[in-house]
């Protein structure tokens, strides 16, 4: 079955620790995205990548880092610099047709709920 | 400024009632795409529909229908004869041809009461 996997579903960490959230897709999509969801605030873009070894900051990139070494994988690291890391994190992917090309729908993973205490 | 506004934070309806979820967007691009997603309690967003800015035809898919009006920058979503399984948070989103980002509204939480 094609899809996006995120692991783990629930993650608990102590304040001051870095933590890496996994996102893998087997849809052969070029573009991948990380969003953060807080109650009442919808989805906010953290980072996105249209191609391997390239990625761009979204609206709330501070305190986060990513890598895109493989097309299938786009891990997100929540660093200790992120002041309020407790949230629901969603990874998504989509085909990418270029800057002025068609915008296709995103496919989302099941999410990781991170709690930092 | 918010590019996508979903003014209805929460809506409750009784089963079998019709319900319309509003979405207003803002863009200067002539080419853009609009989307609706459903987020059930499990958390995973499910894609419902995509519409490009050159196609103003309304669409119907079973009990779901969408009304796209460029004149009012709106892309509203109607569920006919609602069911308990429709209870979820619904998000409207915009993607512009000149950027590589998707802009989501804050979502509308729909509760269908049996």
Boltz contact constraints between the chains, C-beta under 6 A:
constraints:
  - contact:
      token1: [A, 42]
      token2: [B, 104]
      max_distance: 6.0
  - contact:
      token1: [A, 42]
      token2: [B, 105]
      max_distance: 6.0
  - contact:
      token1: [A, 42]
      token2: [B, 106]
      max_distance: 6.0
  - contact:
      token1: [A, 42]
      token2: [B, 107]
      max_distance: 6.0
  - contact:
      token1: [A, 43]
      token2: [B, 104]
      max_distance: 6.0
  - contact:
      token1: [A, 45]
      token2: [B, 101]
      max_distance: 6.0
  - contact:
      token1: [A, 100]
      token2: [B, 97]
      max_distance: 6.0
  - contact:
      token1: [A, 103]
      token2: [B, 33]
      max_distance: 6.0
  - contact:
      token1: [A, 103]
      token2: [B, 95]
      max_distance: 6.0
  - contact:
      token1: [A, 105]
      token2: [B, 35]
      max_distance: 6.0
  - contact:
      token1: [A, 105]
      token2: [B, 47]
      max_distance: 6.0
  - contact:
      token1: [A, 105]
      token2: [B, 50]
      max_distance: 6.0
  - contact:
      token1: [A, 108]
      token2: [B, 44]
      max_distance: 6.0
  - contact:
      token1: [A, 108]
      token2: [B, 45]
      max_distance: 6.0
  - contact:
      token1: [A, 110]
      token2: [B, 44]
      max_distance: 6.0
  - contact:
      token1: [A, 111]
      token2: [B, 43]
      max_distance: 6.0
